Amino acid sequence: IIRAYPAALDCRNSSNYTPRDFGHDDQYAFQGLSRPTACWHQLMTDEKREEAQDTKLHTLHESIDAALTALQKSNDNFDDMTSRLDHVEKTLQDLENLRAQDLEGTITKLET
């Protein structure tokens, strides 16, 4: 109730009492009621700020996770391209070897 309306701690009833004027057996209730109203206002302001920071931090974590996922996909694509280029290079070397063999065969035929 204090969080909903902290100023109520300073409101007097028809008998001119505030909630702080009543005796309390529970030490936590006594400590809570003994805090100044300004302290409750500051506490709620701080909690709102912390919640906003938590939300911002959560958003940043989600952005980082998305960026890491995209980076992993990029790395996978790069690895795939590298393996394809290695295959193309081997194929080109094989074709060059065949061409060199054909060229030697053609020269040999021309010489004879």
C-alpha positions in Angstrom: 0.0 0.0 0.0 2.9 2.3 0.8 4.2 1.9 -2.7 0.9 2.7 -4.3 0.6 6.0 -2.3 3.5 6.8 0.0 2.0 10.2 0.9 -0.6 8.3 2.9 2.0 7.8 5.6 1.6 11.5 6.4 -2.2 11.7 6.1 -4.1 12.0 9.4 -7.4 10.3 10.1 -10.4 11.7 11.8 -8.7 11.1 15.2 -5.6 13.0 14.0 -3.4 10.0 13.7 -1.1 8.9 10.9 -0.2 5.3 10.2 3.2 6.0 11.9 1.5 6.8 15.1 0.1 3.3 15.7 2.3 0.7 17.5 3.6 -2.2 15.4 4.9 -5.5 16.7 6.5 -6.5 13.4 9.9 -5.0 13.0 9.7 -4.8 9.2 6.4 -2.9 9.4 7.9 -0.6 12.0 11.0 0.0 9.8 8.9 0.6 6.7 6.7 3.0 8.4 9.6 4.8 10.1 11.1 5.7 6.7 10.5 9.2 5.5 8.0 9.6 2.7 10.8 11.1 0.5 12.7 7.9 1.0 9.8 5.9 -0.4 9.5 8.3 -3.4 13.2 7.9 -4.1 13.0 4.2 -3.8 10.2 4.0 -6.3 12.1 6.3 -8.7 15.2 4.2 -8.4 13.2 1.0 -9.0 11.7 2.5 -12.2 15.2 3.6 -13.4 16.5 0.1 -12.7 13.6 -1.5 -14.6 14.3 0.7 -17.5 18.0 -0.2 -17.4 17.1 -3.9 -17.2 14.9 -3.5 -20.2 17.6 -1.7 -22.1 20.1 -4.4 -21.1 17.8 -7.2 -22.2 17.4 -5.5 -25.6 21.1 -5.2 -25.9 21.6 -8.9 -25.1 19.0 -9.7 -27.8 20.8 -7.6 -30.3 24.2 -9.2 -29.4 22.6 -12.7 -29.8 21.2 -11.7 -33.2 24.6 -10.3 -34.3 26.4 -13.4 -33.1 24.0 -15.6 -35.0 24.5 -13.5 -38.2 28.3 -13.7 -37.7 28.1 -17.4 -37.4 26.1 -17.6 -40.6 28.6 -15.4 -42.3 31.5 -17.6 -41.1 29.6 -20.7 -42.4 29.1 -19.0 -45.8 32.8 -18.1 -45.9 33.8 -21.6 -45.1 31.5 -22.9 -47.8 32.9 -20.5 -50.4 36.5 -21.4 -49.4 35.8 -25.1 -49.9 34.1 -24.4 -53.3 37.1 -22.3 -54.4 39.4 -25.1 -53.4 37.4 -27.5 -55.5 37.4 -25.1 -58.4 41.2 -24.6 -58.1 41.7 -28.4 -58.1 39.5 -28.8 -61.2 41.3 -26.0 -63.0 44.7 -27.6 -62.2 43.4 -31.0 -63.5 42.2 -29.3 -66.7 45.5 -27.5 -67.1 47.3 -30.9 -66.7 45.1 -32.4 -69.4 45.7 -29.5 -71.7 49.4 -29.8 -71.2 49.3 -33.5 -72.0 47.2 -32.8 -75.1 49.7 -30.1 -76.1 52.6 -32.5 -75.7 50.7 -35.1 -77.7 50.0 -32.6 -80.5 53.6 -31.5 -80.7 54.8 -35.0 -80.8 52.4 -35.8 -83.7 53.5 -32.7 -85.6 57.2 -33.6 -85.2 56.7 -37.0 -86.7 
